[in-house]
Amino acid sequence: MRILAVDDDPIILDLLPVILRQADLPQVTLASSPSSALELLDEVDTQFDCLLLDIMMEEMNGIELCQRIRKLPQYRHTPILMLTAVKDHSEIEAAFAAGANDYITKPFDVKEIATRVRVAQRMSETTTHIPRLTTFGSDTEARTGEHRFDIADPVTLEKSARLILPFSLGNYLSQLSRSRLNSCVIFAAKIENIHSLYSNCKSHEFATALSEVVKAVAKSVDCPKMLMSYEGNGTFLCVLQGTEAPLWPEIEDDIQAILSEGHAQYDTGKPITLHISVGNPVVPNASRNQRVKKTFDRAIGRALMREKSKEKVSGNISKRIPRRRPIRTL
């Protein structure tokens, strides 16, 4: 596994190769500045499997460097791990939003580095094939209801702020300290009638619908530290840290009001009708080993229950509405 480590602190650069060798990761290249790192990444005959970027650098911070690296086609899916001190907590969410997949805190621990890099390696193997959708319809042969991804597949969206890979969102949640967990809440939002939307959209129209939901949630919550992921089946997971839980079900009404403005459209100009179900927020499970799956499953379960309860109410109302008898004319 070829690793590129970028840090402008000479002490860290001396320390990292030693630690990585102890972790049985000897193939490491060092860069003392973001500019030298970008030069190495531009070399055609060099392909790194994992990147370690310090967040706090003078020439260019690690977040901006991460953004620039993600624009390089050959490094669009390469695992990026941020190196951060405890005092950098306010920057971690921004790093994930910029494309980072995980982070390692200083001072370094050999076992922790080995674990995080191995996790990144597994992530690289599983996320390379996640579809990346764009809202721009350049394919004139695109057909309605025909997609290169399944309805249950997670996808990523081009230029969608705060939407990250599900794997990365899990990494973020798993590493939160107990003190930060106390101010963390998670909720799920689900597009209703997702099968109908999937069947009646071209792929870029489907991406437009997803993008509008992301923007509506972000506008409603208005939390700069919020991170989201799309889990497939019309379901979004939202993690908020350092803020109070949004009022529920008021947040659903707010998001629905924004979506009802009709910014999402088909190629024909017809509005894409979107209805959303938002589950009651949950707090993360305290156990680090079980935190991600149990917490995310609970959040998604609540969104599904919300959708079903609305369907039931809607069905009962329909049953109570009497059918009009046809007017007989003489």
Residue pairs with C-beta under 8 A, 6 or more apart in sequence:
1 25
1 27
1 49
1 50
1 117
1 121
2 27
2 28
2 29
2 47
2 48
2 49
2 50
3 20
3 25
3 27
3 28
3 29
3 48
3 49
3 50
3 51
3 52
3 117
4 28
4 29
4 30
4 31
4 37
4 40
4 41
4 48
4 50
4 51
4 52
5 13
5 16
5 20
5 28
5 29
5 30
5 31
5 51
5 52
5 83
6 30
6 31
6 32
6 33
6 34
6 37
6 51
6 52
6 53
6 54
6 57
6 62
6 65
7 13
7 16
7 30
7 31
7 32
7 52
7 54
7 57
7 83
8 32
8 33
8 54
8 57
8 58
8 59
9 54
10 32
12 54
12 83
12 106
13 30
13 32
15 108
16 28
16 30
16 52
16 108
17 28
17 30
19 108
19 110
19 113
20 26
20 28
20 113
20 117
22 110
23 110
23 111
23 113
23 114
23 117
24 114
25 113
25 114
25 117
29 40
29 48
31 37
31 40
33 57
33 59
34 57
34 59
34 60
34 62
34 64
34 65
35 59
35 60
37 53
37 65
38 65
38 68
38 69
40 46
40 48
41 48
41 69
41 72
41 74
41 75
42 72
47 74
48 75
48 78
49 78
49 79
49 121
49 124
50 78
50 79
50 80
50 81
50 117
50 120
50 121
50 124
51 69
51 75
51 78
51 79
51 80
51 81
52 81
52 82
52 83
52 104
53 62
53 65
53 66
53 80
53 81
53 82
53 83
53 100
54 62
54 82
54 83
54 84
55 61
55 62
55 63
55 82
55 83
55 84
55 88
55 91
55 92
55 95
56 62
56 84
56 85
56 88
56 91
57 65
61 91
62 82
62 83
62 95
63 91
63 94
63 95
63 98
63 100
64 98
66 80
66 82
66 95
66 98
66 99
66 100
67 98
67 99
69 75
69 78
69 80
69 99
70 76
70 80
70 98
70 99
76 132
77 124
77 127
77 128
78 124
79 101
79 102
79 120
79 121
79 123
79 124
80 99
80 100
80 101
80 102
81 100
81 101
81 102
81 103
81 104
81 116
81 117
81 120
82 92
82 95
82 100
82 102
82 103
82 104
83 103
83 104
83 106
84 91
84 92
84 95
84 103
84 104
84 105
84 106
85 105
85 106
86 105
86 106
89 180
92 103
92 172
93 172
93 224
93 225
93 226
93 227
93 241
95 103
96 164
96 168
96 169
96 172
96 227
97 161
97 162
97 164
97 227
99 164
100 168
101 120
101 123
101 165
101 167
101 168
101 171
102 116
102 119
102 120
102 123
102 168
102 171
102 172
102 175
103 116
103 171
103 175
104 112
104 113
104 116
105 112
119 171
123 165
123 167
123 168
123 171
126 167
127 165
127 167
130 153
130 154
130 155
130 156
130 165
131 148
131 149
131 153
131 155
131 156
132 155
132 156
132 157
132 158
133 149
133 155
133 156
133 157
133 158
133 203
133 204
133 206
133 207
133 210
134 157
134 158
134 204
134 207
135 157
135 158
135 204
135 207
135 208
135 211
136 204
137 202
137 204
137 205
137 267
138 204
139 203
139 204
142 202
142 203
142 204
143 202
144 199
144 200
144 201
144 202
145 198
145 199
145 200
145 201
146 202
147 198
147 203
147 206
148 203
149 155
149 203
150 232
151 194
151 195
151 198
151 232
151 233
151 234
152 232
152 233
153 232
154 165
154 166
154 229
154 230
154 231
154 232
155 207
155 210
155 230
155 232
156 163
156 165
156 230
157 163
157 207
157 210
157 211
157 214
157 230
158 207
160 210
160 211
160 214
161 214
161 218
162 214
162 218
162 226
162 227
162 228
163 214
163 228
163 229
163 230
164 172
164 227
164 228
164 229
165 229
166 229
166 230
166 231
166 237
168 229
169 227
169 228
169 229
169 237
169 239
170 292
170 296
172 227
172 239
173 184
173 186
173 239
173 284
173 291
173 292
173 295
173 296
174 288
174 291
174 292
176 184
176 241
176 284
178 286
180 241
180 242
181 283
181 284
181 286
183 241
183 242
183 243
184 239
184 240
184 241
184 242
184 283
184 284
185 239
185 240
185 243
185 244
185 245
185 246
185 281
185 282
185 283
186 237
186 238
186 239
186 240
186 281
186 282
186 283
186 284
186 295
186 296
186 299
187 237
187 238
187 245
187 246
187 248
187 251
187 278
187 279
187 280
187 281
187 282
187 299
187 302
187 303
188 235
188 236
188 237
188 238
188 278
188 279
188 296
188 299
188 300
188 302
188 303
189 213
189 217
189 235
189 236
189 238
189 252
189 255
189 276
189 277
189 278
189 279
189 303
190 233
190 234
190 235
190 236
190 276
190 277
190 278
190 279
190 300
190 303
190 304
190 306
190 307
191 197
191 209
191 210
191 213
191 234
191 235
191 274
191 275
191 276
192 234
192 275
192 276
192 277
192 307
192 310
193 275
194 233
194 234
197 206
197 209
197 234
197 272
197 274
198 206
201 209
201 266
201 272
202 267
205 266
205 267
205 272
208 264
208 265
208 272
209 264
209 272
209 274
210 230
211 264
212 259
212 263
212 264
212 272
212 274
213 236
213 255
213 259
213 274
213 276
214 228
214 236
215 258
216 255
216 258
216 259
216 276
217 226
217 228
217 236
217 238
217 255
218 226
218 228
219 258
220 246
220 251
220 254
220 255
220 258
221 238
221 240
221 246
221 251
223 240
223 242
223 243
225 240
225 241
225 242
225 243
226 238
226 239
226 240
227 238
227 239
228 236
228 237
228 238
228 239
229 236
229 237
230 236
231 237
231 296
231 300
235 300
235 303
237 296
237 299
237 300
240 246
245 281
246 281
248 278
248 280
248 281
249 278
249 280
249 306
251 278
252 276
252 277
252 278
252 306
255 276
255 278
256 275
256 276
259 274
259 275
259 276
262 271
264 271
264 272
264 274
265 271
265 272
266 272
277 303
277 304
277 306
277 307
277 310
278 303
278 306
279 299
279 300
279 301
279 302
279 303
279 304
279 305
279 306
280 302
280 306
281 299
282 295
282 298
282 299
282 302
284 291
284 295
285 291
285 294
285 295
287 294
